[in-house]
Amino acid sequence: MKRKGILIVVSGFSGAGKGTLVKRLVEKYDSYALSISATTRQPRAGEEDGREYFFLQKEQFERKIAENGLIEYACYCDNYYGTPREYVERQLADGKDVILEIEIQGALKIKEQYKDALLLFVMPPSTAELRRRLVGRGTETEEVIAKRMRRAAEEAEGIEKYEYIVVNDDLETCVTQLHEIIIAAHNTPNRNQEFIENIRTELEGEK
Amino acid sequence: MKRKGILIVVSGFSGAGKGTLVKRLVEKYDSYALSISATTRQPRAGEEDGREYFFLQKEQFERKIAENGLIEYACYCDNYYGTPREYVERQLADGKDVILEIEIQGALKIKEQYKDALLLFVMPPSTAELRRRLVGRGTETEEVIAKRMRRAAEEAEGIEKYEYIVVNDDLETCVTQLHEIIIAAHNTPNRNQEFIENIRTELEGEK
């Protein structure tokens, strides 16, 4: 079967370790491309344009929206965040599985446009472990942690919208598991419509 | 996550190599149990009761039907074929993934009763290869082969009812792939409802 790239959306609770997981996946296997978001927020110290984000002016971002150049976007805290379409489509056409790290509203918007997109949800092994990781960062106040935990409770409502869950206990185990799930996902009928139709046409010819 | 067994239904064209594939899978990994069908047809030379089939009298089979002791059954060429419920349920409770090799009507009946059953469809790499395998058996007349090919065309209509397709080109590669698909299938939200509900309850407690 000719391999077509899958658009893979990774969501999960803040503190579940999505960012590290996705970075390691792309590092470890060469079948992936990581989509970089565009944003109008200011770069933080150490962030580089085209690495963490594409940093755009508000006018540039709004022009991209108008041109249908983003496959999804949202506005948080007065800043835009979005996924540039061109990079994603070029990589998919090239047979790469393209990874987007994005929250649930964006994930559902993408599924509407790309019906074969694969939606994955990263979970911590337990709530206690989630709290431990948030506290362990050492950068968050108790108030912020409480807010994150409440946000996680809301996000948990949407898990059934995702095709697979991935429990991030040990990083390397989880990366391997994620990779195997994606390989398996290449074998669903909807992602092999062309191969199936070819076999059908040939079998009709045998009648 | 506590592992619960999955009921796995393997269908596919006659000549796609389902039987060999399933036998090798169960041999290679100890997480599987192979369900043995009951039938009222006569044993063929070399077949053993409880290995290829449980060979039953018509009255015994009909008593099993009446007692709801079969999870599905059908009648072909005046003989009954069916899947005894007790073995399947005992193995699932024990955490084993139970494999049934069965055709599409049976597969759909099972999915109605076991909503978390996993439906897999085995395909040959091409129609030419399917024909080659049927001819290669050397036991079939041209008329039988033509009938099988027509039957395959009908079966191909139902592929979208299955969750995954597996292309059987090289046996060992295909066995590994089948195993990996099953491992991935353990990670869908519907098969982890208890784990997800636990996390939700804990997160609610954090509010």
Interface residues (C-beta under 8 A of the other chain):
Chain A: M1 F121 M123 S126 T127 A128 R131 A146 M149 R150 A152 A153 A156 E157 I159 E160 Y162 E163 Y164 I165 V166 V167 Q177 E180 I181 I183 A184 A185 N187 T188 P189 N190 N192 I196 I199 R200 E202 L203 E204 G205 E206 K207
Chain B: M1 F121 M123 S126 T127 A128 R131 A146 M149 R150 A152 A153 A156 E157 I159 E160 Y162 E163 Y164 I165 V166 V167 Q177 E180 I181 I183 A184 A185 N187 T188 P189 N190 N192 I196 I199 R200 E202 L203 E204 G205 E206 K207
